[in-house]
Amino acid sequence: MKNTVKPLSVKQIAEQRVNTLFTQAESIVKINPQLAVEYIKTAQKVAMSARFPLPPKYKRRICKHCNTLLISGFNCRARIQQKREPHVVVTCLNCGYHLRILIRKKKENAKIE
């Protein structure tokens, strides 16, 4: 019998590279923030070339203005605002950019009687 190994698709390889680049950026951001920015830029280019969007868990941790990895208490500030609709405002302390994340309530399934 032949040992058939299914090759990974381009998308799966790109996802693995993005994951490793973000873990490396997280580990080095406090020591060398500029190198962490380069890792994030590379991860964005890999995702773009493979034509898949960055997952929200990574997208929300990047400042869109200066591409730094946002770590609460280190280089960003997070506040909850109740005006209009409740949302979280994350402020980058490097460039002052405000990232707003809407807080939505989970919809409960209504029982039909």
C-alpha positions in Angstrom: 0.0 0.0 0.0 1.1 3.5 -0.8 1.3 6.0 1.9 -0.8 8.9 0.6 -0.4 12.2 2.3 -2.8 14.9 1.3 -0.8 18.0 0.5 -1.8 21.2 2.4 -3.6 23.8 0.4 -2.1 27.3 -0.1 -4.7 28.7 2.3 -3.8 26.2 5.1 -0.1 27.0 4.7 -0.8 30.7 4.8 -2.9 30.3 7.9 -0.1 28.4 9.7 2.4 31.1 8.7 0.1 33.9 9.9 -0.3 32.1 13.2 3.4 31.6 13.7 4.1 35.2 12.8 1.6 36.5 15.3 3.0 34.3 18.1 6.5 35.5 17.3 5.3 39.1 17.3 3.5 38.6 20.7 6.7 37.2 22.2 9.0 40.0 21.0 6.8 43.1 21.1 8.0 44.3 24.5 11.7 43.7 23.6 11.8 45.0 20.0 8.5 46.7 18.9 9.8 47.5 15.4 10.5 43.9 14.7 7.0 43.0 15.9 5.6 45.5 13.4 7.6 43.8 10.6 6.2 40.4 11.6 2.6 41.8 11.5 3.2 43.5 8.1 4.5 40.2 6.8 1.5 38.3 8.2 -0.9 40.7 6.5 1.0 40.3 3.1 0.8 36.5 3.4 -2.9 36.6 4.1 -3.5 39.0 1.2 -1.5 36.9 -1.2 -3.4 33.8 -0.2 -6.7 35.7 -0.5 -8.1 35.1 2.9 -9.0 37.7 5.5 -7.2 37.9 8.8 -9.2 36.3 11.6 -11.0 38.8 13.9 -8.9 37.7 16.9 -5.8 39.1 15.0 -7.5 41.9 13.2 -8.7 43.5 16.5 -5.2 43.4 18.0 -3.6 45.5 15.2 -3.6 49.3 15.1 -4.7 50.2 11.6 -2.7 53.4 11.5 0.7 52.3 12.7 0.5 48.5 12.5 1.6 47.9 16.1 0.4 44.9 18.0 -2.0 46.2 20.7 -1.3 44.9 24.2 -3.6 46.3 26.9 -1.7 48.2 29.5 1.5 48.3 27.5 0.8 50.3 24.3 -3.0 50.7 24.3 -5.9 51.7 26.5 -9.4 50.0 26.4 -12.5 51.7 27.6 -16.2 50.8 27.5 -18.5 53.4 26.2 -22.3 53.4 26.7 -23.3 56.2 24.3 -25.7 55.2 21.5 -24.8 51.5 21.4 -22.4 49.9 23.9 -18.9 49.6 22.4 -15.3 49.2 23.4 -12.8 51.9 22.4 -9.2 50.8 22.1 -6.8 53.7 21.9 -3.3 53.1 20.5 -0.8 55.0 22.7 1.8 55.2 19.9 -0.3 57.1 17.4 -3.6 57.9 19.1 -5.8 55.9 16.7 -9.2 54.8 18.1 -10.5 51.3 17.3 -14.2 50.9 18.1 -15.6 47.4 18.6 -19.3 47.1 18.9 -20.7 45.0 21.8 -23.7 43.0 20.6 -26.0 41.0 22.7 -26.5 37.3 21.8 -29.9 36.6 20.4 -31.8 34.0 22.2 -33.9 31.6 20.1 -37.5 32.5 20.6 -39.7 29.5 21.1 -42.8 29.3 18.8 -45.8 28.2 20.7 
